[in-house]
Amino acid sequence: MRRPYFRAALADPERVQVTKPYLSINEAMPCVTLSVETRSGGKRVVLCGDIDWVPDAALD
């Protein structure tokens, strides 16, 4: 519950939340976190996942 992306998902069910890019502690590279609250088996669940963030300029 202390993570902002988790709280954002709970506050707006069924809508995917996307964080601003931030530096991942695990991989030391920029990433964004996607999160969504939904129901599974009648219970509220939050699914979260990190995606590496590659700015457009890095693709040129």
PQR file of N, CA, C, O and H, with PARSE charges and radii, in Angstrom:
ATOM      1  N   MET A   1       0.811  -1.213   0.000 -0.4000 1.5000
ATOM      2  CA  MET A   1       0.000   0.000   0.000 -0.0000 2.0000
ATOM      3  C   MET A   1       0.847   1.268   0.000  0.5500 1.7000
ATOM      4  O   MET A   1       0.313   2.353  -0.228 -0.5500 1.4000
ATOM      5  N   ARG A   2       2.124   1.166   0.244 -0.4000 1.5000
ATOM      6  CA  ARG A   2       2.925   2.391   0.306 -0.0000 2.0000
ATOM      7  C   ARG A   2       3.395   2.881  -1.065  0.5500 1.7000
ATOM      8  O   ARG A   2       3.882   4.005  -1.188 -0.5500 1.4000
ATOM      9  H   ARG A   2       2.558   0.284   0.429  0.4000 1.0000
ATOM     10  N   ARG A   3       3.252   2.053  -2.080 -0.4000 1.5000
ATOM     11  CA  ARG A   3       3.674   2.451  -3.431 -0.0000 2.0000
ATOM     12  C   ARG A   3       2.590   3.282  -4.105  0.5500 1.7000
ATOM     13  O   ARG A   3       1.430   2.873  -4.134 -0.5500 1.4000
ATOM     14  H   ARG A   3       2.856   1.141  -1.980  0.4000 1.0000
ATOM     15  N   PRO A   4       2.951   4.448  -4.650 -0.5600 1.5000
ATOM     16  CA  PRO A   4       1.942   5.308  -5.294  0.2800 2.0000
ATOM     17  C   PRO A   4       1.208   4.629  -6.449  0.5500 1.7000
ATOM     18  O   PRO A   4       0.007   4.843  -6.616 -0.5500 1.4000
ATOM     19  N   TYR A   5       1.896   3.819  -7.247 -0.4000 1.5000
ATOM     20  CA  TYR A   5       1.240   3.172  -8.383 -0.0000 2.0000
ATOM     21  C   TYR A   5       0.205   2.137  -7.909  0.5500 1.7000
ATOM     22  O   TYR A   5      -0.795   1.909  -8.590 -0.5500 1.4000
ATOM     23  H   TYR A   5       2.872   3.646  -7.112  0.4000 1.0000
ATOM     24  N   PHE A   6       0.436   1.524  -6.772 -0.4000 1.5000
ATOM     25  CA  PHE A   6      -0.523   0.572  -6.196 -0.0000 2.0000
ATOM     26  C   PHE A   6      -1.771   1.306  -5.718  0.5500 1.7000
ATOM     27  O   PHE A   6      -2.894   0.883  -5.993 -0.5500 1.4000
ATOM     28  H   PHE A   6       1.248   1.708  -6.219  0.4000 1.0000
ATOM     29  N   ARG A   7      -1.565   2.408  -5.001 -0.4000 1.5000
ATOM     30  CA  ARG A   7      -2.697   3.206  -4.514 -0.0000 2.0000
ATOM     31  C   ARG A   7      -3.489   3.799  -5.676  0.5500 1.7000
ATOM     32  O   ARG A   7      -4.718   3.854  -5.625 -0.5500 1.4000
ATOM     33  H   ARG A   7      -0.653   2.752  -4.778  0.4000 1.0000
ATOM     34  N   ALA A   8      -2.791   4.244  -6.725 -0.4000 1.5000
ATOM     35  CA  ALA A   8      -3.475   4.819  -7.897 -0.0000 2.0000
ATOM     36  C   ALA A   8      -4.369   3.774  -8.563  0.5500 1.7000
ATOM     37  O   ALA A   8      -5.479   4.094  -8.988 -0.5500 1.4000
ATOM     38  H   ALA A   8      -1.793   4.200  -6.766  0.4000 1.0000
ATOM     39  N   ALA A   9      -3.902   2.542  -8.655 -0.4000 1.5000
ATOM     40  CA  ALA A   9      -4.703   1.477  -9.257 -0.0000 2.0000
ATOM     41  C   ALA A   9      -5.958   1.203  -8.428  0.5500 1.7000
ATOM     42  O   ALA A   9      -7.035   1.004  -8.990 -0.5500 1.4000
ATOM     43  H   ALA A   9      -3.000   2.283  -8.309  0.4000 1.0000
ATOM     44  N   LEU A  10      -5.833   1.190  -7.110 -0.4000 1.5000
ATOM     45  CA  LEU A  10      -6.990   0.958  -6.237 -0.0000 2.0000
ATOM     46  C   LEU A  10      -8.001   2.094  -6.329  0.5500 1.7000
ATOM     47  O   LEU A  10      -9.206   1.872  -6.214 -0.5500 1.4000
ATOM     48  H   LEU A  10      -4.958   1.351  -6.654  0.4000 1.0000
ATOM     49  N   ALA A  11      -7.507   3.304  -6.534 -0.4000 1.5000
ATOM     50  CA  ALA A  11      -8.385   4.471  -6.572 -0.0000 2.0000
ATOM     51  C   ALA A  11      -9.173   4.576  -7.879  0.5500 1.7000
ATOM     52  O   ALA A  11     -10.195   5.260  -7.928 -0.5500 1.4000
ATOM     53  H   ALA A  11      -6.528   3.485  -6.627  0.4000 1.0000
ATOM     54  N   ASP A  12      -8.710   3.910  -8.932 -0.4000 1.5000
ATOM     55  CA  ASP A  12      -9.349   4.018 -10.248 -0.0000 2.0000
ATOM     56  C   ASP A  12      -9.431   2.628 -10.895  0.5500 1.7000
ATOM     57  O   ASP A  12      -8.702   2.347 -11.846 -0.5500 1.4000
ATOM     58  H   ASP A  12      -7.880   3.354  -8.892  0.4000 1.0000
ATOM     59  N   PRO A  13     -10.317   1.756 -10.380 -0.5600 1.5000
ATOM     60  CA  PRO A  13     -10.394   0.365 -10.850  0.2800 2.0000
ATOM     61  C   PRO A  13     -10.613   0.240 -12.358  0.5500 1.7000
ATOM     62  O   PRO A  13     -11.264   1.069 -12.993 -0.5500 1.4000
ATOM     63  N   GLU A  14     -10.043  -0.824 -12.894 -0.4000 1.5000
ATOM     64  CA  GLU A  14     -10.197  -1.194 -14.306 -0.0000 2.0000
ATOM     65  C   GLU A  14      -9.543  -0.220 -15.282  0.5500 1.7000
ATOM     66  O   GLU A  14      -9.740  -0.344 -16.491 -0.5500 1.4000
ATOM     67  H   GLU A  14      -9.514  -1.498 -12.378  0.4000 1.0000
ATOM     68  N   ARG A  15      -8.785   0.726 -14.796 -0.4000 1.5000
ATOM     69  CA  ARG A  15      -8.082   1.668 -15.668 -0.0000 2.0000
ATOM     70  C   ARG A  15      -6.576   1.508 -15.434  0.5500 1.7000
ATOM     71  O   ARG A  15      -6.106   1.572 -14.298 -0.5500 1.4000
ATOM     72  H   ARG A  15      -8.625   0.827 -13.814  0.4000 1.0000
ATOM     73  N   VAL A  16      -5.829   1.301 -16.518 -0.4000 1.5000
ATOM     74  CA  VAL A  16      -4.384   1.110 -16.405 -0.0000 2.0000
ATOM     75  C   VAL A  16      -3.720   2.419 -15.988  0.5500 1.7000
ATOM     76  O   VAL A  16      -3.971   3.475 -16.568 -0.5500 1.4000
ATOM     77  H   VAL A  16      -6.211   1.249 -17.441  0.4000 1.0000
ATOM     78  N   GLN A  17      -2.872   2.324 -14.974 -0.4000 1.5000
ATOM     79  CA  GLN A  17      -2.105   3.473 -14.481 -0.0000 2.0000
ATOM     80  C   GLN A  17      -0.674   3.353 -15.003  0.5500 1.7000
ATOM     81  O   GLN A  17      -0.136   2.248 -15.086 -0.5500 1.4000
ATOM     82  H   GLN A  17      -2.668   1.466 -14.502  0.4000 1.0000
ATOM     83  N   VAL A  18      -0.061   4.470 -15.351 -0.4000 1.5000
ATOM     84  CA  VAL A  18       1.311   4.483 -15.850 -0.0000 2.0000
ATOM     85  C   VAL A  18       2.088   5.533 -15.071  0.5500 1.7000
ATOM     86  O   VAL A  18       1.674   6.690 -15.003 -0.5500 1.4000
ATOM     87  H   VAL A  18      -0.498   5.367 -15.284  0.4000 1.0000
ATOM     88  N   THR A  19       3.214   5.138 -14.482 -0.4000 1.5000
ATOM     89  CA  THR A  19       4.038   6.096 -13.749 -0.0000 2.0000
ATOM     90  C   THR A  19       4.856   6.931 -14.725  0.5500 1.7000
ATOM     91  O   THR A  19       4.973   6.593 -15.903 -0.5500 1.4000
ATOM     92  H   THR A  19       3.551   4.198 -14.537  0.4000 1.0000
ATOM     93  N   LYS A  20       5.408   8.005 -14.230 -0.4000 1.5000
ATOM     94  CA  LYS A  20       6.406   8.738 -14.997 -0.0000 2.0000
ATOM     95  C   LYS A  20       7.678   7.892 -15.010  0.5500 1.7000
ATOM     96  O   LYS A  20       7.888   7.092 -14.099 -0.5500 1.4000
ATOM     97  H   LYS A  20       5.313   8.280 -13.274  0.4000 1.0000
ATOM     98  N   PRO A  21       8.525   8.051 -16.022 -0.5600 1.5000
ATOM     99  CA  PRO A  21       9.779   7.283 -16.034  0.2800 2.0000
ATOM    100  C   PRO A  21      10.614   7.589 -14.784  0.5500 1.7000
ATOM    101  O   PRO A  21      10.698   8.734 -14.341 -0.5500 1.4000
ATOM    102  N   TYR A  22      11.221   6.547 -14.235 -0.4000 1.5000
ATOM    103  CA  TYR A  22      12.091   6.693 -13.072 -0.0000 2.0000
ATOM    104  C   TYR A  22      13.224   5.681 -13.181  0.5500 1.7000
ATOM    105  O   TYR A  22      13.144   4.731 -13.960 -0.5500 1.4000
ATOM    106  H   TYR A  22      11.152   5.617 -14.595  0.4000 1.0000
ATOM    107  N   LEU A  23      14.270   5.889 -12.405 -0.4000 1.5000
ATOM    108  CA  LEU A  23      15.430   5.006 -12.446 -0.0000 2.0000
ATOM    109  C   LEU A  23      15.159   3.777 -11.600  0.5500 1.7000
ATOM    110  O   LEU A  23      14.934   3.890 -10.395 -0.5500 1.4000
ATOM    111  H   LEU A  23      14.335   6.661 -11.773  0.4000 1.0000
ATOM    112  N   SER A  24      15.179   2.609 -12.216 -0.4000 1.5000
ATOM    113  CA  SER A  24      14.937   1.351 -11.519 -0.0000 2.0000
ATOM    114  C   SER A  24      16.105   1.023 -10.600  0.5500 1.7000
ATOM    115  O   SER A  24      17.265   1.101 -11.007 -0.5500 1.4000
ATOM    116  H   SER A  24      15.362   2.517 -13.195  0.4000 1.0000
ATOM    117  N   ILE A  25      15.804   0.664  -9.384 -0.4000 1.5000
ATOM    118  CA  ILE A  25      16.854   0.270  -8.437 -0.0000 2.0000
ATOM    119  C   ILE A  25      17.452  -1.070  -8.837  0.5500 1.7000
ATOM    120  O   ILE A  25      18.654  -1.289  -8.689 -0.5500 1.4000
ATOM    121  H   ILE A  25      14.863   0.600  -9.053  0.4000 1.0000
ATOM    122  N   ASN A  26      16.617  -1.961  -9.341 -0.4000 1.5000
ATOM    123  CA  ASN A  26      17.071  -3.318  -9.685 -0.0000 2.0000
ATOM    124  C   ASN A  26      18.012  -3.356 -10.876  0.5500 1.7000
ATOM    125  O   ASN A  26      18.991  -4.101 -10.865 -0.5500 1.4000
ATOM    126  H   ASN A  26      15.640  -1.783  -9.461  0.4000 1.0000
ATOM    127  N   GLU A  27      17.729  -2.560 -11.906 -0.4000 1.5000
ATOM    128  CA  GLU A  27      18.499  -2.660 -13.137 -0.0000 2.0000
ATOM    129  C   GLU A  27      19.287  -1.404 -13.468  0.5500 1.7000
ATOM    130  O   GLU A  27      20.022  -1.380 -14.455 -0.5500 1.4000
ATOM    131  H   GLU A  27      16.933  -1.955 -11.914  0.4000 1.0000
ATOM    132  N   ALA A  28      19.145  -0.363 -12.662 -0.4000 1.5000
ATOM    133  CA  ALA A  28      19.856   0.898 -12.871 -0.0000 2.0000
ATOM    134  C   ALA A  28      19.615   1.469 -14.272  0.5500 1.7000
ATOM    135  O   ALA A  28      20.523   2.018 -14.896 -0.5500 1.4000
ATOM    136  H   ALA A  28      18.547  -0.383 -11.861  0.4000 1.0000
ATOM    137  N   MET A  29      18.378   1.331 -14.753 -0.4000 1.5000
ATOM    138  CA  MET A  29      18.008   1.938 -16.025 -0.0000 2.0000
ATOM    139  C   MET A  29      16.585   2.475 -15.901  0.5500 1.7000
ATOM    140  O   MET A  29      15.821   2.021 -15.049 -0.5500 1.4000
ATOM    141  H   MET A  29      17.640   0.885 -14.246  0.4000 1.0000
ATOM    142  N   PRO A  30      16.226   3.441 -16.749 -0.5600 1.5000
ATOM    143  CA  PRO A  30      14.886   4.033 -16.658  0.2800 2.0000
ATOM    144  C   PRO A  30      13.794   3.002 -16.950  0.5500 1.7000
ATOM    145  O   PRO A  30      13.957   2.130 -17.803 -0.5500 1.4000
ATOM    146  N   CYS A  31      12.675   3.119 -16.225 -0.4000 1.5000
ATOM    147  CA  CYS A  31      11.540   2.254 -16.482 -0.0000 2.0000
ATOM    148  C   CYS A  31      10.255   2.987 -16.098  0.5500 1.7000
ATOM    149  O   CYS A  31      10.298   4.035 -15.453 -0.5500 1.4000
ATOM    150  H   CYS A  31      12.542   3.827 -15.532  0.4000 1.0000
ATOM    151  N   VAL A  32       9.130   2.436 -16.495 -0.4000 1.5000
ATOM    152  CA  VAL A  32       7.813   2.895 -16.050 -0.0000 2.0000
ATOM    153  C   VAL A  32       7.115   1.678 -15.455  0.5500 1.7000
ATOM    154  O   VAL A  32       7.416   0.541 -15.819 -0.5500 1.4000
ATOM    155  H   VAL A  32       9.095   1.585 -17.019  0.4000 1.0000
ATOM    156  N   THR A  33       6.190   1.921 -14.547 -0.4000 1.5000
ATOM    157  CA  THR A  33       5.412   0.845 -13.954 -0.0000 2.0000
ATOM    158  C   THR A  33       3.961   0.997 -14.393  0.5500 1.7000
ATOM    159  O   THR A  33       3.375   2.073 -14.279 -0.5500 1.4000
ATOM    160  H   THR A  33       5.945   2.845 -14.252  0.4000 1.0000
ATOM    161  N   LEU A  34       3.392  -0.093 -14.896 -0.4000 1.5000
ATOM    162  CA  LEU A  34       1.980  -0.153 -15.236 -0.0000 2.0000
ATOM    163  C   LEU A  34       1.279  -0.899 -14.112  0.5500 1.7000
ATOM    164  O   LEU A  34       1.808  -1.882 -13.593 -0.5500 1.4000
ATOM    165  H   LEU A  34       3.868  -0.968 -14.989  0.4000 1.0000
ATOM    166  N   SER A  35       0.093  -0.439 -13.731 -0.4000 1.5000
ATOM    167  CA  SER A  35      -0.676  -1.126 -12.696 -0.0000 2.0000
ATOM    168  C   SER A  35      -2.157  -0.999 -13.005  0.5500 1.7000
ATOM    169  O   SER A  35      -2.605  -0.009 -13.582 -0.5500 1.4000
ATOM    170  H   SER A  35      -0.337   0.359 -14.152  0.4000 1.0000
ATOM    171  N   VAL A  36      -2.914  -2.024 -12.608 -0.4000 1.5000
ATOM    172  CA  VAL A  36      -4.359  -2.010 -12.812 -0.0000 2.0000
ATOM    173  C   VAL A  36      -5.006  -2.830 -11.699  0.5500 1.7000
ATOM    174  O   VAL A  36      -4.499  -3.883 -11.313 -0.5500 1.4000
ATOM    175  H   VAL A  36      -2.550  -2.828 -12.139  0.4000 1.0000
ATOM    176  N   GLU A  37      -6.126  -2.333 -11.192 -0.4000 1.5000
ATOM    177  CA  GLU A  37      -6.919  -3.062 -10.207 -0.0000 2.0000
ATOM    178  C   GLU A  37      -8.076  -3.706 -10.925  0.5500 1.7000
ATOM    179  O   GLU A  37      -8.749  -3.064 -11.732 -0.5500 1.4000
ATOM    180  H   GLU A  37      -6.537  -1.477 -11.505  0.4000 1.0000
ATOM    181  N   THR A  38      -8.317  -4.983 -10.635 -0.4000 1.5000
ATOM    182  CA  THR A  38      -9.421  -5.711 -11.224 -0.0000 2.0000
ATOM    183  C   THR A  38      -9.934  -6.716 -10.203  0.5500 1.7000
ATOM    184  O   THR A  38      -9.498  -6.706  -9.052 -0.5500 1.4000
ATOM    185  H   THR A  38      -7.771  -5.504  -9.980  0.4000 1.0000
ATOM    186  N   ARG A  39     -10.830  -7.558 -10.599 -0.4000 1.5000
ATOM    187  CA  ARG A  39     -11.354  -8.591  -9.685 -0.0000 2.0000
ATOM    188  C   ARG A  39     -11.014  -9.966 -10.241  0.5500 1.7000
ATOM    189  O   ARG A  39     -11.068 -10.204 -11.448 -0.5500 1.4000
ATOM    190  H   ARG A  39     -11.185  -7.566 -11.533  0.4000 1.0000
ATOM    191  N   SER A  40     -10.668 -10.853  -9.335 -0.4000 1.5000
ATOM    192  CA  SER A  40     -10.377 -12.242  -9.688 -0.0000 2.0000
ATOM    193  C   SER A  40     -10.958 -13.119  -8.586  0.5500 1.7000
ATOM    194  O   SER A  40     -10.584 -12.986  -7.421 -0.5500 1.4000
ATOM    195  H   SER A  40     -10.625 -10.659  -8.354  0.4000 1.0000
ATOM    196  N   GLY A  41     -11.865 -14.009  -8.948 -0.4000 1.5000
ATOM    197  CA  GLY A  41     -12.494 -14.853  -7.950 -0.0000 2.0000
ATOM    198  C   GLY A  41     -13.260 -14.060  -6.905  0.5500 1.7000
ATOM    199  O   GLY A  41     -13.367 -14.477  -5.752 -0.5500 1.4000
ATOM    200  H   GLY A  41     -12.170 -14.117  -9.895  0.4000 1.0000
ATOM    201  N   GLY A  42     -13.798 -12.903  -7.317 -0.4000 1.5000
ATOM    202  CA  GLY A  42     -14.559 -12.063  -6.406 -0.0000 2.0000
ATOM    203  C   GLY A  42     -13.718 -11.201  -5.482  0.5500 1.7000
ATOM    204  O   GLY A  42     -14.266 -10.499  -4.632 -0.5500 1.4000
ATOM    205  H   GLY A  42     -13.711 -12.564  -8.254  0.4000 1.0000
ATOM    206  N   LYS A  43     -12.398 -11.238  -5.628 -0.4000 1.5000
ATOM    207  CA  LYS A  43     -11.509 -10.441  -4.790 -0.0000 2.0000
ATOM    208  C   LYS A  43     -10.829  -9.355  -5.617  0.5500 1.7000
ATOM    209  O   LYS A  43     -10.572  -9.533  -6.807 -0.5500 1.4000
ATOM    210  H   LYS A  43     -11.953 -11.808  -6.319  0.4000 1.0000
ATOM    211  N   ARG A  44     -10.542  -8.226  -4.967 -0.4000 1.5000
ATOM    212  CA  ARG A  44      -9.783  -7.161  -5.624 -0.0000 2.0000
ATOM    213  C   ARG A  44      -8.319  -7.579  -5.709  0.5500 1.7000
ATOM    214  O   ARG A  44      -7.735  -8.030  -4.724 -0.5500 1.4000
ATOM    215  H   ARG A  44     -10.750  -8.082  -4.000  0.4000 1.0000
ATOM    216  N   VAL A  45      -7.738  -7.425  -6.885 -0.4000 1.5000
ATOM    217  CA  VAL A  45      -6.317  -7.706  -7.082 -0.0000 2.0000
ATOM    218  C   VAL A  45      -5.701  -6.563  -7.872  0.5500 1.7000
ATOM    219  O   VAL A  45      -6.381  -5.903  -8.659 -0.5500 1.4000
ATOM    220  H   VAL A  45      -8.213  -7.059  -7.685  0.4000 1.0000
ATOM    221  N   VAL A  46      -4.423  -6.334  -7.661 -0.4000 1.5000
ATOM    222  CA  VAL A  46      -3.688  -5.329  -8.412 -0.0000 2.0000
ATOM    223  C   VAL A  46      -2.547  -6.028  -9.141  0.5500 1.7000
ATOM    224  O   VAL A  46      -1.734  -6.722  -8.530 -0.5500 1.4000
ATOM    225  H   VAL A  46      -3.870  -6.870  -7.022  0.4000 1.0000
ATOM    226  N   LEU A  47      -2.503  -5.835 -10.442 -0.4000 1.5000
ATOM    227  CA  LEU A  47      -1.439  -6.381 -11.277 -0.0000 2.0000
ATOM    228  C   LEU A  47      -0.502  -5.242 -11.624  0.5500 1.7000
ATOM    229  O   LEU A  47      -0.941  -4.200 -12.109 -0.5500 1.4000
ATOM    230  H   LEU A  47      -3.164  -5.272 -10.938  0.4000 1.0000
ATOM    231  N   CYS A  48       0.794  -5.435 -11.377 -0.4000 1.5000
ATOM    232  CA  CYS A  48       1.798  -4.405 -11.671 -0.0000 2.0000
ATOM    233  C   CYS A  48       2.911  -5.015 -12.512  0.5500 1.7000
ATOM    234  O   CYS A  48       3.215  -6.201 -12.391 -0.5500 1.4000
ATOM    235  H   CYS A  48       1.151  -6.282 -10.983  0.4000 1.0000
ATOM    236  N   GLY A  49       3.510  -4.197 -13.359 -0.4000 1.5000
ATOM    237  CA  GLY A  49       4.645  -4.650 -14.152 -0.0000 2.0000
ATOM    238  C   GLY A  49       5.516  -3.483 -14.562  0.5500 1.7000
ATOM    239  O   GLY A  49       5.020  -2.390 -14.838 -0.5500 1.4000
ATOM    240  H   GLY A  49       3.263  -3.233 -13.457  0.4000 1.0000
ATOM    241  N   ASP A  50       6.820  -3.719 -14.600 -0.4000 1.5000
ATOM    242  CA  ASP A  50       7.774  -2.698 -15.024 -0.0000 2.0000
ATOM    243  C   ASP A  50       8.163  -2.917 -16.475  0.5500 1.7000
ATOM    244  O   ASP A  50       8.326  -4.050 -16.929 -0.5500 1.4000
ATOM    245  H   ASP A  50       7.223  -4.606 -14.375  0.4000 1.0000
ATOM    246  N   ILE A  51       8.309  -1.814 -17.192 -0.4000 1.5000
ATOM    247  CA  ILE A  51       8.742  -1.838 -18.593 -0.0000 2.0000
ATOM    248  C   ILE A  51       9.928  -0.903 -18.731  0.5500 1.7000
ATOM    249  O   ILE A  51       9.882   0.238 -18.270 -0.5500 1.4000
ATOM    250  H   ILE A  51       8.176  -0.894 -16.823  0.4000 1.0000
ATOM    251  N   ASP A  52      10.997  -1.384 -19.369 -0.4000 1.5000
ATOM    252  CA  ASP A  52      12.151  -0.514 -19.613 -0.0000 2.0000
ATOM    253  C   ASP A  52      11.717   0.677 -20.440  0.5500 1.7000
ATOM    254  O   ASP A  52      10.947   0.526 -21.389 -0.5500 1.4000
ATOM    255  H   ASP A  52      11.034  -2.310 -19.743  0.4000 1.0000
ATOM    256  N   TRP A  53      12.199   1.854 -20.096 -0.4000 1.5000
ATOM    257  CA  TRP A  53      11.841   3.093 -20.768 -0.0000 2.0000
ATOM    258  C   TRP A  53      13.003   3.538 -21.642  0.5500 1.7000
ATOM    259  O   TRP A  53      14.094   3.826 -21.150 -0.5500 1.4000
ATOM    260  H   TRP A  53      12.825   1.976 -19.325  0.4000 1.0000
ATOM    261  N   VAL A  54      12.752   3.590 -22.946 -0.4000 1.5000
ATOM    262  CA  VAL A  54      13.768   4.041 -23.896 -0.0000 2.0000
ATOM    263  C   VAL A  54      13.226   5.303 -24.557  0.5500 1.7000
ATOM    264  O   VAL A  54      12.316   5.223 -25.383 -0.5500 1.4000
ATOM    265  H   VAL A  54      11.866   3.357 -23.346  0.4000 1.0000
ATOM    266  N   PRO A  55      13.774   6.470 -24.206 -0.5600 1.5000
ATOM    267  CA  PRO A  55      13.286   7.716 -24.826  0.2800 2.0000
ATOM    268  C   PRO A  55      13.433   7.678 -26.345  0.5500 1.7000
ATOM    269  O   PRO A  55      14.330   7.021 -26.873 -0.5500 1.4000
ATOM    270  N   ASP A  56      12.545   8.388 -27.044 -0.4000 1.5000
ATOM    271  CA  ASP A  56      12.577   8.424 -28.518 -0.0000 2.0000
ATOM    272  C   ASP A  56      13.947   8.815 -29.068  0.5500 1.7000
ATOM    273  O   ASP A  56      14.389   8.266 -30.077 -0.5500 1.4000
ATOM    274  H   ASP A  56      11.816   8.922 -26.615  0.4000 1.0000
ATOM    275  N   ALA A  57      14.611   9.746 -28.421 -0.4000 1.5000
ATOM    276  CA  ALA A  57      15.922  10.216 -28.905 -0.0000 2.0000
ATOM    277  C   ALA A  57      16.941   9.078 -28.931  0.5500 1.7000
ATOM    278  O   ALA A  57      17.853   9.088 -29.758 -0.5500 1.4000
ATOM    279  H   ALA A  57      14.252  10.192 -27.601  0.4000 1.0000
ATOM    280  N   ALA A  58      16.801   8.107 -28.045 -0.4000 1.5000
ATOM    281  CA  ALA A  58      17.748   6.993 -27.997 -0.0000 2.0000
ATOM    282  C   ALA A  58      17.546   6.034 -29.166  0.5500 1.7000
ATOM    283  O   ALA A  58      18.430   5.227 -29.452 -0.5500 1.4000
ATOM    284  H   ALA A  58      16.060   8.098 -27.373  0.4000 1.0000
ATOM    285  N   LEU A  59      16.421   6.102 -29.838 -0.4000 1.5000
ATOM    286  CA  LEU A  59      16.138   5.215 -30.960 -0.0000 2.0000
ATOM    287  C   LEU A  59      16.710   5.727 -32.275  0.5500 1.7000
ATOM    288  O   LEU A  59      16.802   4.978 -33.248 -0.5500 1.4000
ATOM    289  H   LEU A  59      15.703   6.758 -29.606  0.4000 1.0000
ATOM    290  N   ASP A  60      17.089   6.983 -32.305 -0.4000 1.5000
ATOM    291  CA  ASP A  60      17.623   7.565 -33.558 -0.0000 2.0000
ATOM    292  C   ASP A  60      19.028   7.124 -33.847  0.5500 1.7000
ATOM    293  O   ASP A  60      19.606   7.527 -34.857 -0.5500 1.4000
ATOM    294  H   ASP A  60      17.014   7.591 -31.515  0.4000 1.0000
TER
END
